[in-house]
Amino acid sequence: MIERITFNPNQCGGRPCIRGLRIRVKDVLDLLAAKVPEAEILEDYPYLEPEDIAACLEYAAAELDHPVLVSR
């Protein structure tokens, strides 16, 4: 699913977007964080697909999965 996330330096400041559309991954994540139901997101953005929302979550999880080094 993560292949649905695209990067274009000439679009949205190079931020990750969905399938080359001008909707950023962050926009979808912000809606989900605000507890907007997936069905409502899909209704408000009819060009999105359920797999796009899943790809945003998968992308966010992958981005956060890295070691954190703590200095002592």
Biopython code that builds the backbone (N, CA, C, O; Angstrom):
import numpy as np
from Bio.PDB.StructureBuilder import StructureBuilder

atoms = [
    (1, "MET", "N", (0.813, -1.203, 0.000)),
    (1, "MET", "CA", (0.000, 0.000, 0.000)),
    (1, "MET", "C", (0.855, 1.265, 0.000)),
    (1, "MET", "O", (0.434, 2.305, -0.506)),
    (2, "ILE", "N", (2.036, 1.173, 0.560)),
    (2, "ILE", "CA", (2.845, 2.375, 0.711)),
    (2, "ILE", "C", (3.243, 2.971, -0.640)),
    (2, "ILE", "O", (3.653, 4.130, -0.706)),
    (3, "GLU", "N", (3.129, 2.197, -1.708)),
    (3, "GLU", "CA", (3.437, 2.735, -3.047)),
    (3, "GLU", "C", (2.418, 3.797, -3.473)),
    (3, "GLU", "O", (2.635, 4.496, -4.463)),
    (4, "ARG", "N", (1.331, 3.923, -2.748)),
    (4, "ARG", "CA", (0.350, 4.976, -3.020)),
    (4, "ARG", "C", (0.849, 6.344, -2.557)),
    (4, "ARG", "O", (0.286, 7.371, -2.935)),
    (5, "ILE", "N", (1.889, 6.360, -1.752)),
    (5, "ILE", "CA", (2.455, 7.610, -1.242)),
    (5, "ILE", "C", (3.523, 8.084, -2.217)),
    (5, "ILE", "O", (4.464, 7.355, -2.532)),
    (6, "THR", "N", (3.364, 9.315, -2.689)),
    (6, "THR", "CA", (4.280, 9.849, -3.696)),
    (6, "THR", "C", (4.957, 11.115, -3.188)),
    (6, "THR", "O", (4.460, 11.805, -2.298)),
    (7, "PHE", "N", (6.102, 11.389, -3.785)),
    (7, "PHE", "CA", (6.890, 12.574, -3.443)),
    (7, "PHE", "C", (7.229, 13.305, -4.733)),
    (7, "PHE", "O", (7.727, 12.701, -5.684)),
    (8, "ASN", "N", (6.961, 14.596, -4.764)),
    (8, "ASN", "CA", (7.287, 15.417, -5.918)),
    (8, "ASN", "C", (7.774, 16.761, -5.379)),
    (8, "ASN", "O", (7.017, 17.480, -4.728)),
    (9, "PRO", "N", (9.041, 17.102, -5.649)),
    (9, "PRO", "CA", (9.562, 18.359, -5.115)),
    (9, "PRO", "C", (8.811, 19.589, -5.616)),
    (9, "PRO", "O", (8.916, 20.658, -5.015)),
    (10, "ASN", "N", (8.057, 19.457, -6.701)),
    (10, "ASN", "CA", (7.309, 20.581, -7.267)),
    (10, "ASN", "C", (5.853, 20.614, -6.820)),
    (10, "ASN", "O", (5.063, 21.417, -7.318)),
    (11, "GLN", "N", (5.504, 19.744, -5.884)),
    (11, "GLN", "CA", (4.113, 19.652, -5.431)),
    (11, "GLN", "C", (4.080, 19.637, -3.908)),
    (11, "GLN", "O", (4.767, 18.829, -3.283)),
    (12, "CYS", "N", (3.310, 20.499, -3.321)),
    (12, "CYS", "CA", (3.124, 20.557, -1.868)),
    (12, "CYS", "C", (4.451, 20.616, -1.127)),
    (12, "CYS", "O", (4.602, 20.026, -0.058)),
    (13, "GLY", "N", (5.406, 21.330, -1.700)),
    (13, "GLY", "CA", (6.701, 21.500, -1.050)),
    (13, "GLY", "C", (7.491, 20.217, -0.893)),
    (13, "GLY", "O", (8.369, 20.131, -0.034)),
    (14, "GLY", "N", (7.191, 19.218, -1.711)),
    (14, "GLY", "CA", (7.897, 17.945, -1.633)),
    (14, "GLY", "C", (7.398, 17.035, -0.530)),
    (14, "GLY", "O", (7.967, 15.968, -0.300)),
    (15, "ARG", "N", (6.346, 17.440, 0.149)),
    (15, "ARG", "CA", (5.794, 16.622, 1.233)),
    (15, "ARG", "C", (5.098, 15.392, 0.639)),
    (15, "ARG", "O", (4.639, 15.429, -0.502)),
    (16, "PRO", "N", (5.021, 14.304, 1.411)),
    (16, "PRO", "CA", (4.363, 13.098, 0.909)),
    (16, "PRO", "C", (2.884, 13.349, 0.620)),
    (16, "PRO", "O", (2.152, 13.904, 1.440)),
    (17, "CYS", "N", (2.475, 12.924, -0.563)),
    (17, "CYS", "CA", (1.085, 13.071, -1.015)),
    (17, "CYS", "C", (0.526, 11.701, -1.380)),
    (17, "CYS", "O", (1.238, 10.697, -1.367)),
    (18, "ILE", "N", (-0.742, 11.685, -1.698)),
    (18, "ILE", "CA", (-1.419, 10.445, -2.069)),
    (18, "ILE", "C", (-1.562, 10.376, -3.585)),
    (18, "ILE", "O", (-2.197, 11.235, -4.198)),
    (19, "ARG", "N", (-0.975, 9.361, -4.173)),
    (19, "ARG", "CA", (-1.074, 9.058, -5.609)),
    (19, "ARG", "C", (-0.884, 10.272, -6.509)),
    (19, "ARG", "O", (-1.551, 10.386, -7.537)),
    (20, "GLY", "N", (0.009, 11.172, -6.141)),
    (20, "GLY", "CA", (0.271, 12.336, -6.977)),
    (20, "GLY", "C", (-0.789, 13.413, -6.897)),
    (20, "GLY", "O", (-0.693, 14.430, -7.584)),
    (21, "LEU", "N", (-1.796, 13.205, -6.070)),
    (21, "LEU", "CA", (-2.838, 14.204, -5.880)),
    (21, "LEU", "C", (-2.307, 15.287, -4.949)),
    (21, "LEU", "O", (-1.289, 15.096, -4.283)),
    (22, "ARG", "N", (-2.981, 16.397, -4.904)),
    (22, "ARG", "CA", (-2.555, 17.488, -4.033)),
    (22, "ARG", "C", (-3.203, 17.379, -2.647)),
    (22, "ARG", "O", (-3.642, 18.373, -2.069)),
    (23, "ILE", "N", (-3.247, 16.176, -2.143)),
    (23, "ILE", "CA", (-3.651, 15.979, -0.753)),
    (23, "ILE", "C", (-2.501, 15.284, -0.049)),
    (23, "ILE", "O", (-2.058, 14.206, -0.447)),
    (24, "ARG", "N", (-2.029, 15.934, 1.013)),
    (24, "ARG", "CA", (-0.863, 15.422, 1.727)),
    (24, "ARG", "C", (-1.263, 14.309, 2.699)),
    (24, "ARG", "O", (-2.393, 14.257, 3.184)),
    (25, "VAL", "N", (-0.323, 13.443, 2.960)),
    (25, "VAL", "CA", (-0.518, 12.399, 3.961)),
    (25, "VAL", "C", (-0.908, 13.050, 5.285)),
    (25, "VAL", "O", (-1.798, 12.563, 5.983)),
    (26, "LYS", "N", (-0.251, 14.138, 5.625)),
    (26, "LYS", "CA", (-0.542, 14.842, 6.877)),
    (26, "LYS", "C", (-1.992, 15.299, 6.945)),
    (26, "LYS", "O", (-2.595, 15.264, 8.018)),
    (27, "ASP", "N", (-2.561, 15.724, 5.831)),
    (27, "ASP", "CA", (-3.961, 16.162, 5.828)),
    (27, "ASP", "C", (-4.878, 15.022, 6.263)),
    (27, "ASP", "O", (-5.781, 15.216, 7.078)),
    (28, "VAL", "N", (-4.642, 13.849, 5.722)),
    (28, "VAL", "CA", (-5.469, 12.688, 6.073)),
    (28, "VAL", "C", (-5.232, 12.298, 7.522)),
    (28, "VAL", "O", (-6.183, 11.999, 8.244)),
    (29, "LEU", "N", (-3.974, 12.298, 7.960)),
    (29, "LEU", "CA", (-3.671, 11.943, 9.342)),
    (29, "LEU", "C", (-4.290, 12.939, 10.315)),
    (29, "LEU", "O", (-4.777, 12.550, 11.377)),
    (30, "ASP", "N", (-4.274, 14.220, 9.961)),
    (30, "ASP", "CA", (-4.908, 15.230, 10.809)),
    (30, "ASP", "C", (-6.408, 14.974, 10.946)),
    (30, "ASP", "O", (-6.971, 15.116, 12.032)),
    (31, "LEU", "N", (-7.044, 14.601, 9.855)),
    (31, "LEU", "CA", (-8.479, 14.303, 9.910)),
    (31, "LEU", "C", (-8.750, 13.096, 10.803)),
    (31, "LEU", "O", (-9.674, 13.109, 11.616)),
    (32, "LEU", "N", (-7.938, 12.057, 10.644)),
    (32, "LEU", "CA", (-8.110, 10.864, 11.475)),
    (32, "LEU", "C", (-7.860, 11.193, 12.945)),
    (32, "LEU", "O", (-8.577, 10.705, 13.819)),
    (33, "ALA", "N", (-6.854, 12.012, 13.222)),
    (33, "ALA", "CA", (-6.549, 12.403, 14.604)),
    (33, "ALA", "C", (-7.688, 13.210, 15.211)),
    (33, "ALA", "O", (-7.907, 13.171, 16.421)),
    (34, "ALA", "N", (-8.409, 13.940, 14.372)),
    (34, "ALA", "CA", (-9.567, 14.725, 14.832)),
    (34, "ALA", "C", (-10.821, 13.861, 14.938)),
    (34, "ALA", "O", (-11.920, 14.367, 15.167)),
    (35, "LYS", "N", (-10.644, 12.555, 14.770)),
    (35, "LYS", "CA", (-11.729, 11.573, 14.883)),
    (35, "LYS", "C", (-12.800, 11.720, 13.810)),
    (35, "LYS", "O", (-13.963, 11.381, 14.030)),
    (36, "VAL", "N", (-12.395, 12.230, 12.639)),
    (36, "VAL", "CA", (-13.314, 12.267, 11.509)),
    (36, "VAL", "C", (-13.418, 10.832, 10.985)),
    (36, "VAL", "O", (-12.393, 10.223, 10.676)),
    (37, "PRO", "N", (-14.611, 10.288, 10.879)),
    (37, "PRO", "CA", (-14.763, 8.911, 10.398)),
    (37, "PRO", "C", (-14.238, 8.747, 8.964)),
    (37, "PRO", "O", (-14.345, 9.654, 8.138)),
    (38, "GLU", "N", (-13.681, 7.588, 8.698)),
    (38, "GLU", "CA", (-13.146, 7.302, 7.364)),
    (38, "GLU", "C", (-14.203, 7.530, 6.295)),
    (38, "GLU", "O", (-13.903, 8.083, 5.237)),
    (39, "ALA", "N", (-15.430, 7.113, 6.555)),
    (39, "ALA", "CA", (-16.505, 7.284, 5.572)),
    (39, "ALA", "C", (-16.716, 8.761, 5.243)),
    (39, "ALA", "O", (-16.978, 9.110, 4.092)),
    (40, "GLU", "N", (-16.602, 9.619, 6.242)),
    (40, "GLU", "CA", (-16.778, 11.051, 6.011)),
    (40, "GLU", "C", (-15.613, 11.627, 5.197)),
    (40, "GLU", "O", (-15.816, 12.476, 4.329)),
    (41, "ILE", "N", (-14.418, 11.168, 5.479)),
    (41, "ILE", "CA", (-13.249, 11.610, 4.704)),
    (41, "ILE", "C", (-13.438, 11.231, 3.238)),
    (41, "ILE", "O", (-13.210, 12.045, 2.342)),
    (42, "LEU", "N", (-13.852, 9.998, 3.004)),
    (42, "LEU", "CA", (-14.049, 9.530, 1.628)),
    (42, "LEU", "C", (-15.186, 10.279, 0.935)),
    (42, "LEU", "O", (-15.149, 10.482, -0.279)),
    (43, "GLU", "N", (-16.180, 10.683, 1.694)),
    (43, "GLU", "CA", (-17.287, 11.451, 1.124)),
    (43, "GLU", "C", (-16.835, 12.874, 0.767)),
    (43, "GLU", "O", (-17.199, 13.411, -0.279)),
    (44, "ASP", "N", (-16.034, 13.469, 1.658)),
    (44, "ASP", "CA", (-15.556, 14.838, 1.429)),
    (44, "ASP", "C", (-14.484, 14.911, 0.341)),
    (44, "ASP", "O", (-14.333, 15.939, -0.319)),
    (45, "TYR", "N", (-13.753, 13.834, 0.159)),
    (45, "TYR", "CA", (-12.685, 13.757, -0.856)),
    (45, "TYR", "C", (-12.969, 12.554, -1.748)),
    (45, "TYR", "O", (-12.342, 11.508, -1.582)),
    (46, "PRO", "N", (-13.896, 12.679, -2.684)),
    (46, "PRO", "CA", (-14.347, 11.521, -3.465)),
    (46, "PRO", "C", (-13.267, 10.871, -4.335)),
    (46, "PRO", "O", (-13.443, 9.743, -4.796)),
    (47, "TYR", "N", (-12.161, 11.566, -4.560)),
    (47, "TYR", "CA", (-11.080, 10.984, -5.356)),
    (47, "TYR", "C", (-10.169, 10.102, -4.507)),
    (47, "TYR", "O", (-9.279, 9.443, -5.044)),
    (48, "LEU", "N", (-10.377, 10.080, -3.191)),
    (48, "LEU", "CA", (-9.625, 9.186, -2.324)),
    (48, "LEU", "C", (-10.299, 7.823, -2.282)),
    (48, "LEU", "O", (-11.504, 7.691, -2.495)),
    (49, "GLU", "N", (-9.489, 6.827, -2.003)),
    (49, "GLU", "CA", (-9.974, 5.457, -1.875)),
    (49, "GLU", "C", (-9.621, 4.952, -0.482)),
    (49, "GLU", "O", (-8.681, 5.457, 0.131)),
    (50, "PRO", "N", (-10.354, 3.966, 0.028)),
    (50, "PRO", "CA", (-10.040, 3.435, 1.359)),
    (50, "PRO", "C", (-8.579, 3.008, 1.489)),
    (50, "PRO", "O", (-7.978, 3.162, 2.553)),
    (51, "GLU", "N", (-8.014, 2.478, 0.419)),
    (51, "GLU", "CA", (-6.618, 2.046, 0.447)),
    (51, "GLU", "C", (-5.666, 3.229, 0.643)),
    (51, "GLU", "O", (-4.573, 3.059, 1.182)),
    (52, "ASP", "N", (-6.071, 4.418, 0.212)),
    (52, "ASP", "CA", (-5.250, 5.612, 0.409)),
    (52, "ASP", "C", (-5.121, 5.939, 1.896)),
    (52, "ASP", "O", (-4.045, 6.299, 2.373)),
    (53, "ILE", "N", (-6.218, 5.809, 2.612)),
    (53, "ILE", "CA", (-6.203, 6.089, 4.044)),
    (53, "ILE", "C", (-5.329, 5.060, 4.761)),
    (53, "ILE", "O", (-4.546, 5.405, 5.646)),
    (54, "ALA", "N", (-5.471, 3.799, 4.370)),
    (54, "ALA", "CA", (-4.635, 2.756, 4.961)),
    (54, "ALA", "C", (-3.158, 3.015, 4.653)),
    (54, "ALA", "O", (-2.297, 2.781, 5.502)),
    (55, "ALA", "N", (-2.868, 3.489, 3.458)),
    (55, "ALA", "CA", (-1.480, 3.780, 3.079)),
    (55, "ALA", "C", (-0.920, 4.919, 3.925)),
    (55, "ALA", "O", (0.255, 4.889, 4.290)),
    (56, "CYS", "N", (-1.725, 5.905, 4.237)),
    (56, "CYS", "CA", (-1.278, 7.009, 5.102)),
    (56, "CYS", "C", (-0.897, 6.489, 6.484)),
    (56, "CYS", "O", (0.130, 6.881, 7.039)),
    (57, "LEU", "N", (-1.713, 5.622, 7.028)),
    (57, "LEU", "CA", (-1.421, 5.054, 8.340)),
    (57, "LEU", "C", (-0.172, 4.179, 8.286)),
    (57, "LEU", "O", (0.661, 4.221, 9.191)),
    (58, "GLU", "N", (-0.047, 3.396, 7.233)),
    (58, "GLU", "CA", (1.135, 2.547, 7.072)),
    (58, "GLU", "C", (2.397, 3.396, 6.942)),
    (58, "GLU", "O", (3.433, 3.075, 7.524)),
    (59, "TYR", "N", (2.300, 4.479, 6.176)),
    (59, "TYR", "CA", (3.437, 5.377, 5.997)),
    (59, "TYR", "C", (3.837, 6.005, 7.331)),
    (59, "TYR", "O", (5.021, 6.049, 7.664)),
    (60, "ALA", "N", (2.863, 6.487, 8.090)),
    (60, "ALA", "CA", (3.143, 7.118, 9.382)),
    (60, "ALA", "C", (3.792, 6.121, 10.340)),
    (60, "ALA", "O", (4.737, 6.468, 11.048)),
    (61, "ALA", "N", (3.300, 4.907, 10.365)),
    (61, "ALA", "CA", (3.880, 3.886, 11.239)),
    (61, "ALA", "C", (5.323, 3.579, 10.838)),
    (61, "ALA", "O", (6.187, 3.417, 11.700)),
    (62, "ALA", "N", (5.580, 3.500, 9.549)),
    (62, "ALA", "CA", (6.941, 3.215, 9.071)),
    (62, "ALA", "C", (7.886, 4.363, 9.397)),
    (62, "ALA", "O", (9.048, 4.134, 9.733)),
    (63, "GLU", "N", (7.395, 5.604, 9.299)),
    (63, "GLU", "CA", (8.227, 6.767, 9.588)),
    (63, "GLU", "C", (8.627, 6.830, 11.061)),
    (63, "GLU", "O", (9.695, 7.343, 11.396)),
    (64, "LEU", "N", (7.784, 6.319, 11.922)),
    (64, "LEU", "CA", (8.061, 6.368, 13.359)),
    (64, "LEU", "C", (8.850, 5.168, 13.853)),
    (64, "LEU", "O", (9.247, 5.122, 15.018)),
    (65, "ASP", "N", (9.077, 4.211, 12.992)),
    (65, "ASP", "CA", (9.764, 2.986, 13.385)),
    (65, "ASP", "C", (11.263, 3.109, 13.124)),
    (65, "ASP", "O", (11.793, 2.534, 12.174)),
    (66, "HIS", "N", (11.926, 3.861, 13.977)),
    (66, "HIS", "CA", (13.380, 3.987, 13.867)),
    (66, "HIS", "C", (13.948, 4.101, 15.272)),
    (66, "HIS", "O", (13.264, 4.545, 16.195)),
    (67, "PRO", "N", (15.203, 3.696, 15.428)),
    (67, "PRO", "CA", (15.777, 3.767, 16.780)),
    (67, "PRO", "C", (15.971, 5.220, 17.220)),
    (67, "PRO", "O", (16.241, 6.107, 16.411)),
    (68, "VAL", "N", (15.827, 5.422, 18.485)),
    (68, "VAL", "CA", (16.062, 6.730, 19.083)),
    (68, "VAL", "C", (17.303, 6.611, 19.959)),
    (68, "VAL", "O", (17.344, 5.802, 20.885)),
    (69, "LEU", "N", (18.309, 7.418, 19.662)),
    (69, "LEU", "CA", (19.541, 7.396, 20.443)),
    (69, "LEU", "C", (19.461, 8.448, 21.543)),
    (69, "LEU", "O", (19.137, 9.609, 21.292)),
    (70, "VAL", "N", (19.756, 8.028, 22.740)),
    (70, "VAL", "CA", (19.708, 8.937, 23.874)),
    (70, "VAL", "C", (21.125, 9.061, 24.424)),
    (70, "VAL", "O", (21.773, 8.061, 24.733)),
    (71, "SER", "N", (21.589, 10.281, 24.541)),
    (71, "SER", "CA", (22.919, 10.473, 25.108)),
    (71, "SER", "C", (22.843, 10.473, 26.624)),
    (71, "SER", "O", (21.859, 10.917, 27.216)),
    (72, "ARG", "N", (23.876, 9.977, 27.224)),
    (72, "ARG", "CA", (23.890, 9.907, 28.705)),
    (72, "ARG", "C", (24.941, 10.806, 29.245)),
    (72, "ARG", "O", (25.115, 10.892, 30.460)),
]
sb = StructureBuilder()
sb.init_structure("model")
sb.init_model(0)
sb.init_chain("A")
sb.init_seg("    ")
for serial, (resi, resn, name, xyz) in enumerate(atoms, 1):
    if name == "N":
        sb.init_residue(resn, " ", resi, " ")
    sb.init_atom(name, np.array(xyz, "f"), 0.0, 1.0, " ", f" {name:<3s}", serial, name[0])
structure = sb.get_structure()
